[in-house]
């Protein structure tokens, strides 16, 4: 649990720092609704995420195993890559402005940050699944920001058609789902049903859910509509696939808890 909490705090802090840098240096490259939010809450968000991350690292300093060989190097590398994404000397806007590097960089950083275990190291299969999932989930955001980005950078939907970018996103999500399903079924065959093996099942559900959300007839109008519609689709519904499988599992747990006495009777 503490490993998952550290990964969540680290990715939250990284995303907040990136957005804060972008807002500070190039506020008018952001859509109006997003810019208004960051105008008001930027420093509160930076302070809260930084404080939570530092407090957690102090509280769990022994469990995080900073003395393990390579542990500090991996975390430092992920942190530097996150900053370079938004801020790089000689590049007005960081590595995110390199068209063919932006999505792979996001995928590599997020996959490493969310799968590198302080004790067990890196699981290459889990890392690959997460990298494909993050890449597939991120590509639609470039379609959403097409009009905003056009004035100051070149993104994949400008090089390829938005329809083709969406097709690549769905392909990556299907691959991610298939890999997760394979890992889950393999563990079921080896060990039977164990709560500890629920992770691959959740990853499978997240990937498949996102793939369904990105059906072209459904997603393209939402990603290319009015600003409020675009922000709602990506910020709530598409990003929502990260938490919805957990809510479903929680609901099933309470249903089974309620039905258990009835079934025993």
N, C-alpha and C positions, 0 to 999 in steps of 0.2 A: 504493500500500500504506500509506504513512504517513498519508494522508487517512482511510482506513478505520480505522486504529489510533486516530487522534485522535477520530473519531466514537464508536468503541467505548468508549474511556476516558471521554469526556465523558458519554455516556449512563449508563455504569456509575457514575460519580461522582454524577451527578444523582439517579439512583434511590436510591443509598445515602444521600445527604443527606436526601432526602425521607423515607425509612423511618426514619432516625435521629431526625429531628424528631418524627415521629409516635410513635415508641417513647418518646422523652423526655417528650413532653407528654401523650400518651394511651395508655400501654402496655396498659391493659385493654380498649382497643378493638381489640386484635389477638387472633387465635386463639391458643390455648395453645402449639401447636407453634412458630408463628412468633415469639411473644413469648419463648419459652425460647431460641430461636436468637439473637435480638437482645439478650437479657439477657447472653449470653455473648460475642458477637462484635461488638457494635456499634462500639466504639471501634477495634478492630483493623481492621474493614472501612473505617471512615472514614479512618483513617490510611493504610492501604494504597492505597486508591483516590486519595486526595488526593496522596500521594507520587508515585504512578505518573503521575498527570495533570500535576503540576508538572514532574517530571523529563522527561517527553516534550516538554512545551512549551519547556523550556529547550534540549533537544537539537535540536529542529526549529524554532527560533524564526524562522529565515529562510524555511523552506518554508511555514510557516503564514501568512505575509504579513499580519501584524497591521496593517501600514501601509495596506493596501488600503482604499479608501473604503467605509464601511459594514460592514466585516468585524467590527470590535470592537463596533459597535452591535448587530449580529445576535447575536453570542455573548453579550453582556451581557443582551440582551432574553430570550434563551432561558434564561439562568441565573436571572434575576429571576422569570420565569414559573414555573420549576421550584420555586423557594423558595416563591413565593406559593401554589402548589398545596397545600403542606403547612402554610404559616404566613402568615397574613394578619391584621393588626391589626383587632380588632373581630369576628373570625370564629374561633370555637373549632374549628380544624381546617383552615383555609385554603379556597382556592377549590374544593377537591374536594367541599365540602359543597353547592355549587350544582349541583342535580341535572342540569340540561340543559347545564351548562358543563364538567363533569368530563371526559367522554370526548373532546369536541372539543379541550379544552386539552391533554390528553395527546397526541392525534394531531398537533396543530399543533407542539408542542414537539419531539416525537420526530422528526417528519418533517423539520423544519428542522435539527435537530442532526445528523441522519444523511445529509442530502443537500446541505447548503450547502458548496460547494467553495471553499477559500481563494482560488483563482485564477479559476475559471470562474463563480463565483457560484451561483445557484440554478436548477436545471432544473425548470420548472413541472410537466412531465409526470411526472418522477421523484418530485417532491414530492407530487403528488396520489396517485400509486400508493402511496407509503409512508404517507401520512396515512390512506387508506382501509384499508390493511393493518393499521396499528397500532390504529385504531378497532375493526375487526372482531376483532382478536386480544384486545383489552382488555375488550370487553363481557362475555365469559364469566366474567371474574374477578369482576365484580359479582354474577353469579349464584352463584358460589362463596361469596362473602362475605355473602350475603343475610342470614343469621341474625345474623352479627356486626355488620353495619352498621345493622340495623333499630333498635337502641337509641339511636343517636346521629346518624344522617343518613338522607337519603332518596336512594336510587339508582334508576336506570331500571327494574330488575326489580321494584321496589316500585310504580312508577307504571304500568308495563305488566306483562304476565305474563312469566315467565322464558322461556316458549316463543317469545313474540314478540321478545324481546330476542335470543334465539339466532338467530331467523330474520333479523333485521337484521344480525347479525354475519356470517352466512353470505352475505348479499347483498353486503355491503361487501367480503368476501374474494373473491367471484366477480368483482366489478367490478375489484378490484385485479389479479386474475389476468388478466382480459381485457385490461386496459390494458398490463400487462407483456408479454403475448404479442404484442400489436399492435406495441409498440416493438421487440421482438426480431425479429419477422418482417420489419418494415420495414428494419431494419439488415442482415438477411441478404440481402434483395433488393438493397440498395444496395451492400453491400461484400463479400458472401459470408461465409464462416465466419471469424471473427476471435476470438481469446481475449478481447480487450478488450470484446466485446459479450456476454460470458457473464453479466454482471450482470442484465439483464432476464430472462434464462432462469431464473436462481436466484430472482429475485423472483416469477416466475410459479410456480415449484415450491413456494416457501414458502406463497404464497397458496392454491394449490390443495390442498396438503397440510393446511393448517389448516382449509380448508372441509370436507375429508373427515373430519378428526378431530372436527368439530363436528356430525356427524349427530345429530339429536335423540334417536333411540333409544339412541345410544351415549353422547352427551355429557351429557344431562340427569341420568341416574342417577349419573354420576361427579361432576358438579358439585354435586349435592344429597345426596351420600352422607355417610359418616363423614369426620371432619376429615382423617385420613391419606389417604383415597382422593381427596378434593378437592385436597389439596396435591400429591399425586403426579400427578394428571391435568394440573393447570395448570402446576406447576413443572417437570415433566420431559417429559411427553408433548406438551402444547400448546406450551410455550416451546421444546420440542425441534425444532419445525419451522424454527426460525431456523438451526439448524446441520445438520440432516439432509441437505438437498440438497448441502451442501459435502462431507459424508462420502460420499455416493453418487458425486459427481464424482471424489473422491479414489480411491475404490475402482475406478471405471471407468478412471481414469488408470493405476493399477497393473496392472489386467487387460490393457489395451492395451499397456503397456510389456512385460508378460510375453509377450503373443502376437505382438508385432512380429517377433522373430527367427523364430518359427514360420511366420508369414505370408510373410516374405521368402524363407524356405527352400522 
